[in-house]
Each structure stands twice: as structure tokens, then as C-alpha cells.
Amino acid sequence: MAERNHSVWRRTSNKPRPELRPGQLLGIYFPDSAEEPDGGDYTHMALYTGNGTIAHNFLGTILHEKLGDFIRRSGCNLREVIALKEERKKANGGKSAKR
């Protein structure tokens, strides 16, 4: 799956976070998570569905909620925005972007 996706934004970059687009994956880190990131930057994933809303799995239940509300309630932070490679191709006028 990694070959088909690319990072649009990382928290460690100096760039401001771009406007989120439906279908992008969000890498989220919970500081108090019992799960170790295992060398990664996040402990949780969510799907951006548009209009400020995400869908994510919490204890086996798919929840739909506003991203801002989720971040405030949970104390987590957004670490990465990931998009399908096709989205990158569209952004480059239909041409594949070089890595």
C-alpha cells in the first residue's frame, strides 16, 4: 500500500498544514496511548470525509465526528496527512510526480 500513497504534510515540516481533502488519511498520535508507535509517528489513523469530519475506529466501533472536536476531546495531535498517489498525480496536471 505504501507505493500507492504519499505524505502530503508532516508535523515536523515547516510548511503549514494544507486544506484537508476527502479521502486523505490522517496519522494521529495519542500521548497517553497504551499502544507504542513502534518507531512510527502515530498511534491512530482516521479518514477525512469532508466538511471537517473524520471517520475512525475506536474499540471496534466506527465513529464519525468533527476533527477539531476529536482533537480537543482526546488530547491527541495530528502528525501526518497521507493521500493516494492518484491525488498527487492530479495535483501535478496528470503527470506522475518524481520522488
C-alpha positions in Angstrom: 0.0 0.0 0.0 2.9 2.4 0.7 3.7 2.6 -3.0 0.3 4.0 -3.8 0.3 6.7 -1.1 2.4 9.7 -0.3 2.8 12.1 2.6 1.1 15.5 1.9 2.2 17.1 5.2 4.1 16.1 8.3 4.0 17.9 11.6 7.8 18.1 11.6 7.8 20.1 8.4 8.0 23.9 8.4 5.1 24.1 6.0 1.6 25.0 7.2 -0.9 22.1 7.0 -2.8 22.2 3.7 -6.5 22.2 3.4 -7.7 18.7 4.0 -9.4 16.8 1.2 -11.9 13.9 1.4 -10.2 10.6 1.2 -7.0 11.7 2.9 -5.7 9.6 5.8 -4.7 11.3 9.0 -1.9 9.9 11.2 -2.8 10.8 14.8 -0.7 10.5 17.9 -2.2 9.9 21.4 0.4 10.8 24.1 -1.4 8.6 26.6 -1.9 5.6 24.3 -1.1 2.2 25.6 0.0 1.4 22.1 3.6 2.1 21.3 4.1 3.8 17.9 6.7 1.1 17.2 9.1 3.5 15.5 6.3 5.3 13.8 4.9 8.8 14.4 1.4 8.0 15.2 -0.8 5.5 17.1 -4.2 6.0 15.4 -5.5 6.6 11.8 -8.6 8.4 10.6 -10.1 9.0 7.2 -11.0 12.6 6.4 -14.5 12.5 4.9 -15.0 16.2 4.2 -16.6 19.2 5.9 -14.3 19.0 8.9 -15.4 15.4 9.7 -13.4 12.2 10.1 -14.3 8.5 10.4 -12.1 6.4 12.7 -12.2 3.1 14.6 -12.5 3.3 18.3 -12.6 0.0 20.2 -14.2 -1.7 17.2 -16.8 1.0 16.5 -16.6 3.3 13.5 -17.1 6.9 14.8 -17.9 10.0 12.7 -17.0 13.3 14.3 -15.5 16.7 13.7 -11.7 16.6 13.6 -11.4 19.7 15.9 -13.8 18.2 18.5 -11.9 14.9 18.4 -8.5 16.6 18.9 -9.8 18.7 21.8 -11.6 15.8 23.5 -8.9 13.3 23.2 -5.8 15.4 23.7 -4.2 13.9 20.6 -2.3 15.7 17.8 -2.2 15.4 14.0 1.2 14.1 12.9 0.7 13.4 9.1 -1.7 13.8 6.2 -1.4 11.0 3.7 -3.1 10.9 0.2 -3.4 8.4 -2.5 -0.8 8.6 -5.2 -3.6 9.3 -7.7 -4.4 12.6 -5.9 -0.7 13.6 -6.2 -0.9 12.8 -10.0 -4.0 15.1 -10.3 -2.3 17.9 -8.5 0.6 17.7 -11.0 -1.6 18.0 -14.1 -2.0 14.3 -14.7 1.7 13.5 -14.6 3.3 11.2 -12.1 5.4 13.1 -9.6 9.0 12.0 -9.1 10.1 11.1 -5.6 
